[in-house]
Amino acid sequence: MSLHVIVVGAGISGLCTAVALQQAGHSVKILEKSAFAAEVGAALLITPNGERVLSRLGFDFKRARADDMTCFEVLDGVTLKPLHRAELRNAREEYGAPLYTVHRVDLHNELLRLTSALDLQLSSKVVAADADEGFVVLEDGTKHHADLIVGADGLRSVLRGVVLGDQETAKPTPSGMSAFRFMIPTADLQDDPYFQELQKVKGRGNSVLADTTAQTERHMVWYTCRGGQVQNFAGIHDSTHSDDADLKTLMLEQFGHYHPSLVHIIKVAPNVTDWPLSFHDPLPTWHRSKVVLVGDAAHPMLPFGAQGANQAIEDAGALGALFSRGVSVADAPSRLALFEKVRRLRASRVQSLSRVRLGKEKEVEDRVRQYADPPESGGFH
């Protein structure tokens, strides 16, 4: 007998989970607070752990115009000197799947294609829930009941407060850092001599442009998406500004000492945005009665490990596998306990590692070990 499932949130986490549970034979309804199911933001990385789940769900990377990565590299942002490079040409053989970069909008649209048969209700903001009775309450006061409620409602999750029993404890913590972001069509840069100079040193993949002039988390990230047709840039910084500040000017202030070619790229950027970065310490539990958390609702993390979306995709794959065909309502409590057992500690380790950038993992080693798998599990110790 199939379960009646409500997924709260139609972002990457919610849509992936909805697809996985529908394909497992369950009746799924998605409640999305916005008036349209659309993703915003820039591009992201899909690493092998995420790729393998998406491929099993029927995700078409070609349709999503994903770019395959053949390297991960760190360059000196000031001199462009190579500092580190990991070759990924044999990623499928070494890790079981390739690595991709993909625009969030294209990833989201491909997931929407896979969920086209689902009941997706827009302008349906969930403001409360009862985990024991199994219902959510919308902003208009209506109740929706389900056998299983999946909280995929993001960083500022309402369902996180329901699971923890305290909305105040559930609030995320500002990191003090933000991410400038902008994208430029490759065609607009093709004849640009500064861009041509940069292309001589950049590999095909994720390029971290480190600030070697100071002990700081400040750095830039650069990769392509949409079949190489778009150049995606981000700049991590710890400056503050007013709401009406000129963001391009601020980015130039933060990265003006970088290589002249990179400074030029910032200057010609059509539109710079700035996204505050927040996190939450690993949660002691991800579920309560009929409510379970996934994605940023369960494990909000900083972007340094490029694992936010990939861990959400892993959540979806695990729920789909554990709630396979034949799982009944009576089985749900034990399956949710098992879901938390196989996912919480792993995601908590990744979450802890996301607090530091590449090369500084030793700083959080003790924190990571707090979430080691039990010795009898055969996992990370």
C-alpha positions in Angstrom: 0.0 0.0 0.0 1.5 3.4 -1.0 1.9 6.3 1.4 0.4 9.7 1.0 3.4 12.0 1.1 3.6 15.8 1.4 6.9 17.5 0.4 7.2 21.0 1.7 9.3 23.0 -0.8 9.9 22.8 -4.5 13.6 23.6 -4.6 16.3 21.1 -5.7 15.9 19.1 -2.4 12.1 18.9 -2.6 11.9 18.0 -6.2 14.5 15.3 -6.0 12.8 13.8 -3.0 9.4 14.0 -4.7 10.7 12.2 -7.8 12.4 9.5 -5.7 9.3 8.8 -3.6 7.0 8.9 -6.6 9.2 6.4 -8.5 9.1 4.2 -5.3 5.3 4.0 -5.8 4.0 6.6 -3.4 1.4 9.4 -3.9 3.3 12.7 -3.6 2.0 16.3 -3.2 4.4 19.2 -3.2 3.6 22.4 -1.4 5.6 25.4 -2.5 5.3 28.9 -0.9 6.1 30.9 -4.0 3.7 31.7 -6.8 5.9 29.9 -9.4 8.2 26.9 -9.1 11.4 28.5 -10.3 15.0 28.3 -9.1 17.1 31.4 -8.9 20.8 32.0 -8.4 23.9 30.9 -10.3 25.5 27.6 -11.2 26.6 24.7 -9.0 28.7 21.5 -9.0 27.3 18.0 -9.2 29.9 15.7 -7.8 29.8 11.9 -8.3 27.7 11.2 -5.2 25.0 13.5 -6.6 25.4 12.3 -10.2 24.8 8.7 -9.4 21.5 9.5 -7.6 20.3 11.8 -10.3 21.1 9.3 -13.1 19.1 6.6 -11.3 16.1 9.1 -11.2 16.3 9.5 -14.9 17.9 13.0 -14.9 19.2 14.0 -18.3 22.5 15.9 -18.0 22.5 16.7 -21.7 19.1 18.2 -21.5 20.2 20.3 -18.5 23.2 21.5 -20.6 25.6 20.4 -17.9 29.4 20.9 -18.5 31.7 18.0 -17.6 34.7 18.8 -15.4 38.1 17.4 -16.2 39.9 19.1 -13.3 39.7 20.8 -9.9 42.4 23.5 -9.5 43.5 26.2 -7.2 45.2 29.3 -8.8 46.8 32.3 -7.1 44.2 35.0 -7.7 46.9 37.7 -7.8 49.5 36.1 -10.1 47.5 33.3 -11.7 50.2 30.8 -10.7 49.0 27.3 -10.4 48.9 26.1 -6.7 47.1 22.8 -6.9 45.4 20.6 -9.5 43.4 17.4 -9.3 42.8 15.6 -12.6 39.3 14.3 -13.0 39.5 12.9 -16.5 39.1 9.4 -15.1 36.4 10.3 -12.6 33.9 7.7 -13.9 36.5 5.0 -13.3 37.8 6.3 -10.0 34.6 7.6 -8.4 31.8 5.8 -10.3 30.5 8.9 -12.1 31.8 12.2 -13.7 31.6 15.7 -12.2 29.4 18.4 -13.8 28.7 22.1 -13.5 25.1 23.1 -14.1 23.1 26.2 -13.9 20.5 26.0 -11.1 17.7 27.0 -13.4 18.5 24.1 -15.8 18.9 21.6 -13.0 15.5 22.7 -11.6 13.8 22.6 -14.9 15.0 19.1 -15.6 13.7 18.0 -12.2 10.4 19.7 -13.0 10.2 17.6 -16.1 10.6 14.5 -14.0 7.9 15.7 -11.6 5.4 16.7 -14.3 2.9 14.1 -13.2 3.0 15.2 -9.5 0.5 17.4 -7.6 2.5 20.6 -7.3 0.6 23.3 -5.5 2.0 26.9 -5.6 1.3 29.8 -3.3 1.0 27.3 -0.5 3.1 28.5 2.3 3.4 26.1 5.3 3.5 28.0 8.6 3.0 25.1 11.1 2.8 21.4 11.3 1.8 18.6 13.8 4.2 15.7 13.6 2.2 13.3 15.6 -1.2 13.9 13.9 0.5 14.2 10.5 -0.7 17.5 9.0 0.7 20.8 7.9 -1.1 24.2 8.2 -1.0 26.7 5.3 -0.9 30.5 5.7 -4.6 30.6 4.8 -5.4 28.2 7.7 -6.1 25.1 5.6 -4.7 21.7 6.8 -3.2 19.0 4.6 -2.8 15.5 6.1 -0.2 12.9 5.1 1.4 9.6 6.2 4.8 11.2 5.7 5.8 14.9 5.7 9.1 15.8 4.2 10.5 19.2 5.2 12.5 20.4 2.2 11.8 24.1 3.1 15.4 25.3 3.1 17.7 27.3 5.3 14.9 29.1 7.2 12.8 25.9 7.6 9.6 25.9 9.6 9.7 22.1 9.7 13.1 22.2 11.4 11.5 23.9 14.4 8.8 21.3 14.5 11.3 18.5 14.6 13.5 20.2 17.2 10.5 21.4 19.2 11.9 24.9 19.3 11.7 27.5 16.5 14.4 29.7 18.1 16.9 26.9 18.2 16.1 26.0 14.6 17.2 29.4 13.3 20.4 29.5 11.2 23.5 31.4 12.2 25.0 34.1 9.9 28.6 33.2 9.1 29.7 36.8 8.6 30.6 35.9 5.0 28.7 36.5 1.8 29.1 35.5 -1.8 29.2 37.9 -4.7 27.9 36.2 -7.8 27.7 37.1 -11.5 27.5 35.3 -14.9 28.7 36.5 -18.3 27.8 34.9 -21.7 31.0 33.5 -23.2 30.1 35.1 -26.5 30.5 38.6 -24.8 34.0 37.7 -23.8 35.3 35.8 -26.8 37.2 38.6 -28.3 38.3 40.2 -25.0 42.1 40.0 -24.6 41.9 39.8 -20.8 39.6 36.8 -21.1 41.8 35.2 -23.7 44.8 35.6 -21.2 42.8 33.9 -18.5 41.8 31.1 -20.7 45.5 30.2 -21.2 45.8 29.3 -17.5 42.3 27.9 -16.7 41.6 24.2 -16.8 38.2 22.7 -17.8 36.6 22.6 -14.4 36.2 24.3 -11.1 38.9 27.0 -10.6 39.4 28.4 -7.1 41.3 31.8 -7.2 42.9 32.1 -3.8 43.9 35.3 -2.1 47.5 34.7 -1.2 48.1 38.2 0.2 46.4 37.7 3.6 45.1 35.0 6.0 41.5 35.3 5.0 38.6 33.2 3.7 38.3 35.6 0.7 38.6 33.9 -2.7 36.9 33.6 -6.0 35.5 30.6 -7.8 35.1 30.3 -11.6 33.6 27.7 -13.9 31.4 27.4 -16.9 27.8 26.1 -17.4 25.3 25.7 -20.2 27.6 23.9 -22.5 30.4 26.4 -22.1 28.1 29.3 -23.1 28.1 31.0 -19.7 31.0 31.9 -17.4 30.0 31.7 -13.7 31.9 33.6 -11.1 31.6 33.9 -7.3 33.6 35.9 -4.7 33.5 34.9 -1.0 34.1 37.9 1.3 33.5 39.1 4.8 32.6 42.7 4.2 29.3 44.3 5.2 27.3 46.9 3.3 24.0 48.7 3.1 21.1 47.4 1.1 21.5 50.2 -1.5 25.2 49.7 -2.0 26.7 49.3 -5.5 27.7 45.7 -5.4 30.1 45.8 -8.4 32.0 48.6 -6.7 32.1 46.6 -3.5 33.4 43.5 -5.3 36.1 45.6 -6.9 37.1 46.9 -3.5 37.4 43.3 -2.2 39.2 41.9 -5.2 40.9 44.9 -6.8 44.3 43.6 -5.8 43.7 40.4 -7.9 45.3 39.9 -11.4 44.3 42.7 -13.8 42.5 40.3 -16.1 40.2 39.1 -13.3 39.6 42.7 -12.2 38.6 43.5 -15.8 36.1 40.6 -15.8 34.5 42.0 -12.7 34.3 45.5 -14.3 32.5 44.1 -17.3 30.1 41.9 -15.3 26.5 42.8 -16.3 25.0 42.3 -12.8 26.6 41.5 -9.5 24.5 40.0 -6.6 25.5 39.3 -3.0 24.2 36.4 -1.0 24.7 36.2 2.8 26.0 32.8 3.9 24.5 31.1 6.9 24.9 27.7 8.6 23.6 25.6 11.4 25.5 23.2 13.7 24.6 19.6 12.9 21.2 18.7 14.3 20.7 16.0 17.0 17.8 14.5 15.1 16.3 14.8 11.6 12.8 13.4 12.3 9.9 13.5 14.7 7.0 11.1 14.3 5.7 11.7 10.7 8.0 14.6 9.8 11.5 14.2 8.3 13.9 16.9 7.2 16.1 16.8 4.0 18.5 19.2 2.3 19.1 22.6 3.8 16.3 22.1 6.3 18.3 19.1 7.7 21.9 20.2 7.2 22.4 23.8 6.1 26.1 24.3 5.2 28.5 26.8 3.7 29.5 26.4 0.0 33.2 25.6 0.5 32.9 21.9 -0.2 30.4 22.3 -3.0 28.2 19.7 -1.2 25.0 21.5 -0.3 23.0 20.4 -3.3 24.8 17.0 -3.5 23.9 16.1 0.1 20.3 17.1 -0.6 20.3 14.8 -3.6 21.8 12.0 -1.5 18.9 12.5 1.0 16.4 12.0 -1.8 18.1 8.9 -3.0 18.2 7.4 0.5 14.5 8.1 1.1 13.6 6.6 -2.2 15.5 3.4 -1.5 14.3 3.0 2.1 10.6 3.7 1.1 10.7 1.3 -1.8 7.6 -0.3 -3.2 5.8 -2.4 -0.6 6.7 -0.2 2.4 3.5 0.5 4.4 2.4 3.2 6.8 3.3 0.8 9.7 6.8 0.5 8.4 7.4 4.3 8.2 8.8 4.9 11.8 11.5 2.2 11.4 12.4 3.4 7.9 12.7 7.0 9.1 15.0 5.8 11.9 17.1 3.9 9.4 17.2 7.0 7.1 18.6 9.1 9.9 21.1 6.3 10.8 22.5 6.2 7.3 22.4 9.9 6.5 22.8 12.1 9.6 26.3 11.4 10.7 27.7 11.4 7.1 26.0 14.7 6.3 27.1 16.2 9.6 30.7 15.4 8.8 30.3 17.1 5.4 28.5 20.0 7.1 31.4 20.5 9.5 34.0 20.3 6.7 32.0 23.0 4.9 33.0 25.5 7.5 36.5 25.8 6.2 37.9 26.2 2.7 40.2 23.8 0.8 43.4 23.0 2.6 42.2 24.0 6.1 40.4 20.8 7.0 42.7 20.1 10.0 41.1 23.0 11.8 37.8 21.1 12.1 39.2 17.6 12.5 37.9 17.3 16.1 34.5 18.5 15.1 34.3 16.1 12.3 35.2 13.2 14.6 32.3 13.9 16.8 30.1 12.6 14.0 32.1 9.5 13.2 30.1 6.3 12.4 30.0 3.7 15.3 32.9 1.2 15.0 30.6 -1.7 14.2 29.2 0.1 11.2 32.3 -0.2 9.1 32.2 3.5 8.1 34.2 6.6 8.9 35.9 6.4 12.4 
